[in-house]
Amino acid sequence: MLARVRSTFEERSETEDFATRLLAWAGAYAILFVGGAHILICGEHFLVATYLGLAFVANFLGSLVVAASLFLGGRTWAWLLGDLVAGGALVGFMVSRTIGLPDAPEFVGQWFNIAGLLTLGFDGLFIALSLLALTPQGRAVVEMQQKRIEQEQEAEQKQPLEQPLLGAPLRAPGPIEREMSELRRRMSPDLS
């Protein structure tokens, strides 16, 4: 089985580009943070209402499935399932803070919960990344970045070894560089 996973990973590596893999990995990490935050605080939610604790555990398990799928390939269904997990957490947080959930009225008005706000941030991040992965406009942005990466790699390969690998050729110093040079020149006697 390990050989099959390794061959699948190698095949995927050859067919996918760097920008798409980076997007999938960023999404996997974002959804793992969402699930990790929920599993860390599920105990206190079991004490409030059993269904809340179970929802937090389900969020964690769903985030594990999404993250594993994104790590191994970044399929469309994984992004959609991740949107369901992250969007469900986002909607649940909003509902619990506004009108309240059944058997859990104590969360109403508690907007400044650090774990909740952190999770909201990662929910939003994952949803934004999924928009890049799923929408035509997002795919165009990712493809544009991939073309830029490929152009930079080609320029590095064509560049002679004597030139620095910084990319752009050195330019004449601007006003800020001249001022910094003047400051260093004035300060050097004081430092020695």
N, C-alpha and C positions, 0 to 999 in steps of 0.2 A: 504494500500500500504506500509506503514511504517513497518508493521508486516512482509510483504513478503520480504522486503529488509533486515530486521533484520534476518529472518530465512535463507535467502540466504547467508548472511554474516556469520552466525553461521555454516552452512553446509560447506562453503568454508574454514573456520578456522579449522575445524576438518580434512579436507582432504588435505589441503596444509601444507607444512612445513615452518618453520621460514625463511630459506634462500630464498625460492621462494617468500614469502610475502615481505621480506626485499628488494629483487630485484625489485619487482613490485612497491613498495612504492618509492624507489629511482628513478625509471623511471618516475613515476607520478610527483614527485617533479621537476625533471629535465625538463620535457616537460612543466610543469606549469611555470617555469622560462623563458623558450623560449617564450611561449605565452604571459606572462606578459610583457616581454621586448618589444615584438612587439606591444602590445596594447598601451604601454606608448608612443611610438614614431610614432604611425600611423597618428597622426594629422599633423605633418610636412610633411609626405609623401603624404597625401591627397593634400597638397598645391603644391607639385611638379607634381604629376600625380595621377589622381583619381584611376587608376587601381592599383597603388602601395599601396594606403591607403586601398583599398578593399582587396588586397592580405594580408596585415598585419592583418586586422580584421579576414579574413578567417583562417589565421595561429592561431590566438588567439582562435577562436571557435573550430578549429580542436584539438588544444592542450587541451581544456577543455573536449572534448569528450574522448580523449585518457586518460587523467588523471583520469577522473571519471571511465572509464572502468578498468584501472589498479588498482585503489583503490578498486573496487568492485570485481575484479577477475583476472586481468592480462591475458586476453585472447590473443591468437596469433594474431588475427586481430587487436587488439589495438596496439600491438608492431609494426605491419606492417604499420598501419596508422600513428603512431608516427614517424616511419622512413621516411614516405612520408612528414610529416610536418617538421621534423627537417632537413631532406635531402634537401627539397625544399628551406628552409630558407638558408641553407649552400650554395647551388648552386646559389641561387639568390644573396646572398652577393658577392660571387666570380665573378659572371657575371657583377654585377653592378660596381665592382671595377676594372675590367679588360677592357672589351670591351664596357660596358655601357648598359643601358636599354633604350628602346624607350621613348622619351620625358623626360629623366632624365640623361643627360650627366654630370651633376655636381657631381655625386658620383664617377666618374672615378678617381682612384688614391688616394682616401680617405681611406687608410687602417687603420689608427690609430683612428678610431671612437670607443670610449669606449663601447657604447651600442652594436655596431656591434661585437666587439671582445668578449664581455661577452656572447652574444648570440651564437657566434661560439663555445665557450667553452662548453656551455650547449647543443648545437646541437651535438657536438662530444661525450659528456658524454652520452646523451640519445642513440646515435647510438651504442656506446660501450656496454651499458647495454642491449640493444636489442640483440646484438650478444650473450651475455651471456644467454639471455632468449630463443633465437630461434635456435641457432646452436647446434649440438650434442656435440661439444667440450665445449661450454659454459655451457650446461646443466650438463656435467660431472663435471665441476668445481663447480657448484652450489650444486650438489648432494654430492660431496666430502666435501664441507664445512658443509652441513647439517649433514653428518655422524659425523664429528668432533664435532659439537654442541651437538649431541645426546650422544656421548661418554663422553663429559665433564659433561653433565647433569647427566648421570648415575654414573659417578665418584663422583659427589657432593652428590648424594643420598646415596651412599654406605659409604661415609666418616663419621666417628664418629663425634659427636658434639664437642668433646674436641679439635680436630685439627682445625687449622685455615682454612678458606675456600679459601685460595689463590691458591689451585691447587697443585703445585709441593711441595715436602717436602723441608724443609730448608736445605741449603748446607753450607759447611764450607766457611768462608769468603775468597774471592779472594784477589789479590794484591790491587785492587782499594778500596775495602771495608776496608782493613787494613790501607791503606793510609788515607782514610777519617776518620777513627776512630782515628788515630794519630793526624790529624789536629784538630778534635773536642776536643781531650784531651788537646792539646796545647793552644787552644783558650778559653777554659772554664774559666781560671783565668781572662782573659781580659774582658770577658762578665760579670762576677760577679763584 
